[in-house]
Amino acid sequence: MLEKIELLTVASFARLHIDDKEVDGYIKDLNKILSQANILQELSTTDVVPTTHIVTKTANAWRSDISKPCSYDVIELILNNAPAKKERFYKIKKVLK
């Protein structure tokens, strides 16, 4: 059972402010969560193989980065959203000096 001092200590570590009115509600909710976790502790996992991911048989999902031509109309639509442009490029402030 979680007690008030433990709740306030954890809240202090997490830099959370909990009002005195909220303490009883937090203790009640956290004790429910902890009781559910205790039920899981009773299960035997001796024959269960550890898994690192839910999907076990996956291949590399990367695809090739292929450049494709784009029509000038689409380029103009995209560049019209830029705050500044020069020819067919976005114009930005100098990043490196």
C-alpha positions in Angstrom: 0.0 0.0 0.0 1.3 3.4 -1.0 1.3 5.9 1.8 1.1 9.7 1.7 4.8 10.3 2.5 5.8 8.0 -0.4 3.5 9.8 -2.8 4.8 13.2 -1.8 8.4 12.0 -2.0 7.9 10.6 -5.6 6.1 13.8 -6.5 9.0 15.9 -5.2 11.5 13.8 -7.3 9.3 14.4 -10.3 8.9 18.1 -9.5 5.1 17.7 -9.3 3.0 19.8 -7.0 0.1 17.9 -5.5 -2.5 19.7 -3.5 -3.6 18.2 -0.2 -7.1 17.8 -1.7 -5.7 15.6 -4.5 -3.5 13.3 -2.3 -6.2 10.8 -1.4 -7.3 10.4 -5.0 -3.8 9.9 -6.2 -3.1 7.3 -3.5 -6.3 5.4 -4.3 -5.5 5.4 -8.1 -1.9 4.4 -7.7 -2.8 1.6 -5.2 -5.2 0.2 -7.9 -2.4 0.3 -10.4 0.1 -1.4 -8.0 -2.4 -4.1 -7.1 -2.8 -4.9 -10.8 1.0 -5.1 -11.1 1.1 -7.5 -8.1 -1.2 -9.8 -9.9 1.3 -10.0 -12.8 4.0 -10.9 -10.3 2.1 -14.1 -9.4 2.4 -15.5 -13.0 5.1 -18.0 -13.8 7.3 -17.0 -16.7 9.9 -19.7 -16.5 9.0 -21.3 -19.9 8.4 -18.0 -21.7 11.1 -17.0 -24.2 12.1 -13.3 -23.9 11.1 -11.2 -26.9 12.6 -8.0 -28.0 9.8 -7.0 -30.4 6.2 -8.1 -31.1 6.9 -8.8 -34.7 9.7 -11.3 -34.8 10.2 -11.9 -38.6 10.8 -8.6 -40.3 13.2 -7.6 -43.0 14.8 -4.2 -43.4 12.0 -1.9 -44.4 14.2 0.8 -46.0 13.7 1.6 -49.6 16.0 3.3 -52.0 16.0 7.0 -52.1 15.2 7.7 -55.7 15.0 11.2 -57.1 12.1 11.7 -59.5 11.5 14.7 -61.8 8.8 17.1 -60.8 6.8 19.4 -63.1 7.5 23.1 -63.0 3.9 23.8 -62.0 4.3 21.7 -58.8 7.6 23.4 -58.1 6.0 26.8 -58.4 3.2 25.8 -56.1 5.7 24.6 -53.5 7.9 27.7 -53.8 4.9 30.0 -53.5 4.6 28.9 -49.9 8.2 29.9 -49.1 8.7 33.2 -47.2 11.6 34.0 -49.6 12.9 32.4 -52.8 15.6 32.8 -55.4 15.0 31.2 -58.8 13.9 27.6 -58.1 15.2 27.5 -54.5 14.2 28.5 -51.0 16.2 31.5 -49.8 17.2 31.3 -46.2 19.5 33.2 -43.8 23.1 32.2 -43.7 23.6 29.3 -41.2 27.4 29.2 -41.1 29.7 32.2 -41.1 
